[in-house]
Amino acid sequence: FIGNKWLRQGSPCRFFLCGGSCLTARRITFRSFAQKETRRKFMKILIIDAQGGGIGRQVISAVKAKFPRAELTAVGTNSLATAAMLKAGADYAATGENAVVVGCRRADVIIGPIGIVIADAMLGEVTPKMARAVGQSGAHRILIPVSSHCDNIVVGVPDLSIKRLIGDVVTELEGICRQHMSGEAMQGKAMD
């Protein structure tokens, strides 16, 4: 619907941009309700890391291997961490405090070292605003208990290798994905 006229597929329409420019578009595609419902929604996974991005890089590689169609967004607290995660296969990447805040609002799952929920952790790279955004997000959080550079010790957690911890992240993510997919199936039945 443009102005007061309904457009049919293929009919020309004009969009006026700031400065008096005009753009004419001829192809408008419509999807039926049935097509929208059958299209499968995949989880939006946010991976946050700091320092050199080594943990985030390993997480992205493991998650991408197990869930190739998941939407992975990498957010680094610095450009080095972001670049490492992007090389590992992240679909989207951003750097900085605001990227963490915005990413946390859009994500279904947030994955990162435990320091992402602790203000001033990781040698000060995690700001209070970042930690608050992760903590207050409605997303599921999978936190990796690494104590290096956080000056925090989680008691009762055995000292496991990073490889083992990444494997546990993927296992937890599988459970969340099953729960997410069954929740969508229940919503679909309620709409019928």
C-alpha positions, 0 to 999 in steps of 0.5 A: 500500500503506497499513498492511497493506492494498492499495488499489484505485483509488477506494477511500478511504484516510486519512492521519494528520497531526501533531496528530491531524488526518485527511485522507481521499483518494478519488482515487488514480491508477495508471500502467501501466509502459508509460505511465511508459516512454513519458513523455519525460523532459526535461532539468533545466537550472539557470541561476545568475547574480549581480548584476542577473541580466541574463545569466541572463535572456537565457539563460532567454529563449533556452533557453525559446524553443528548448526550451519543455518543458525544466525551467528552474530559476533561482538568483540569488545575490541577490533582484534576479537571481532576480526578473529570471530569473523574469520571463524565464520560469524554471519555478522560482526560488530565491535564495542559497547553499543554493539553488545547492548543492541545485540543482547536485545535481538538475540535468542541465546548469548554465549561468552566467557563468564566475564561478560556479566561482570563489570570491569572484567577482562582487564576492564574491557567489559563495561558496566553497561555491557554487563547490565545488557547481558544480565537483563537480556531476555535471551538464554545465556550460556556462560563459559567459566574461565577465570583468566583475566576476570579475577573471579573464581567460580567455586565448584566448577572443575578446571576443564580444557577450553575444548571440553568447555566448548563441547559443553556449550554446544550440548547446552545449545542443542537443548535450548534449540530443541526447547525453542523449536518445540515452543514454535510448534506449540505456537503453530498449533495454537494459531490453528 
